[in-house]
């Protein structure tokens, strides 16, 4: 074989090796950034299993139903609606009622504002104090909860005027010692969902069961919120609706408790422990959950400033963050999930 042929063969071999190495690098890059993969698959692929030790961080499979981000150091940021959101996890129908779908649940990274959980008016204008504070749906009392209206009417539609409730600023609620209050709608509308992105959000079932105290473990709170644990019922001792179909809600108590990496996977420490705020990416100070106090017509659970889960009257103006599920067809177009490089997403059939 002459020298020229040897050079040609060597060149071809080197070219083949180069192509293989390049393909492996591109494949690794796509796996890291999950370009083209659904957001749900991207999260699931990061799972470290179904057990974790105190102090661990990452995605873990919990309750045989969902994959959650747990711990302090998690890369779960998503750029959406010109805003920054974070991924609570990927959930099956036991959480959202959509059979056969694994849906990603997002929560706004920062608190949107401080709002009364429940509407205490008998209408949407100042009227007699009615004492019905934690009827989220309004099916029983005739008055939807204040946050339900703000999030599903004004925030979701990015409007300060609702065909049902009129002006956002005139939707009033009762606040102790100050009588009736008008909502500040600047952030509700300003950070509301753009029309082009509204169909990215799936309409799902939000479960409205609660317990009479916060002395349940994360595992049992999860079951309780779905009516699968003894002694759990909807608010006002079961008089109010047990679920509702909607686009926007709030985090559950179990979402908050599971997000803490302070305890291991099998810990049965109850929500009243202030240590749940430690090593918890979801902790953001005083904040409402959607979970009601079951033996009360006026109270719901919230995270206090020490990181524990407690209940209080629904007229208080605590922090709130819009929470929702994305459609299963939403996919990743870039990013790595960090604060500086959040996932970017798209959807071909969400319009």
C-alpha positions, 0 to 999 in steps of 0.5 A, a space after each residue: 500500500 502506497 503512502 498516499 493510500 495510507 494517509 487517506 485511510 488514516 484521514 477517514 478513520 480520524 474523521 469517523 472518530 471525530 464524528 463519533 466524539 461529536 455525536 456523543 458530545 451533542 447527545 450529552 448536551 441534549 441530555 443535560 439541557 433536554 432540548 426537545 424533551 418534555 419538561 416532565 420527562 426532563 424532571 423525571 430523568 433527574 430522579 435520584 430514587 425514592 429515598 433521601 437522607 437529611 441534607 440531601 437535595 434533588 428530585 425524588 420519587 415520593 408517595 408512588 405518585 410524583 417526582 418532587 424537588 427536595 432540599 435547599 440546592 435544586 435547579 428548578 427555575 423556569 422562565 415563563 410569562 416574562 417571569 421566573 417560576 420554579 418546579 414543585 415537581 411532576 404529578 400523576 392523576 392522584 394530584 390533579 385528576 387528569 388520567 394518564 398524564 404526568 403534569 409539571 406543577 409550577 409556582 411563582 418564584 417570588 411572592 406575588 403579594 399579601 392577600 386575604 385568603 377568603 372573602 367575608 362579604 356576602 357579595 363583591 361589594 362591602 356588605 355585612 360581615 358574613 363569617 364565611 372565610 374558607 369556602 374556596 369555591 363559594 358553592 355553599 356560601 355563594 361567595 368564592 374565596 378572595 384568592 380564588 377570584 383574584 387568581 382565576 379571574 384577574 391574574 389568569 386573564 391578566 385583566 383588571 375587569 371581570 365579566 363576573 366580578 367587575 373591577 379588580 380593585 372593587 372586589 373587597 374583603 373583610 380585614 379585622 380592625 380595618 373593616 372592608 379593604 380593597 385589593 391592590 391589583 397592580 401585581 395581580 394584573 401586572 404579572 398576570 398570564 399573557 393571552 398567548 400563554 394561557 393555554 399552556 396551563 391545564 385545567 385540573 382538579 384542586 382538592 380541598 380536604 383538610 385536617 383539624 390540626 397541623 400535627 400530620 406528617 408530610 406523607 399523611 398531609 398528602 393523603 389528607 388533602 385528597 380525602 384518603 386519610 382518616 379524619 380529613 374532610 373539607 372545611 366547616 366540618 365537611 360542609 364545603 366543596 371537597 374539590 374544584 376544577 380550575 387553572 390556578 391555585 396555591 401550594 398544598 401543605 404537603 408541597 411545602 413539607 415535602 420540599 424540605 430536605 431537613 428531614 429524611 424520606 421516612 420522617 414522620 415529623 409533623 407540620 407544626 415543626 419550625 424546622 420545615 423551613 430549613 433546607 427548603 427551597 419552597 420556604 419564602 416567609 409567611 404564605 398561604 396554602 390552599 389547604 383549609 382547617 377542616 373543623 372551621 368555617 373561617 381558617 386555612 393553613 399557612 406557613 409562618 415566619 418560623 417555617 412551621 405550618 399553622 392555621 389562622 383566620 382567612 381574612 389575614 393578608 398573608 403572602 400568596 404565590 400562583 401555582 398551576 400545572 402545565 400541559 403535558 406537551 410543554 417541552 424544553 427549548 433551552 436552559 439548565 434550570 439554574 437561577 441564571 440559566 432557567 429552562 425555557 419552554 414552548 408548546 406546539 399545541 397550546 394555542 
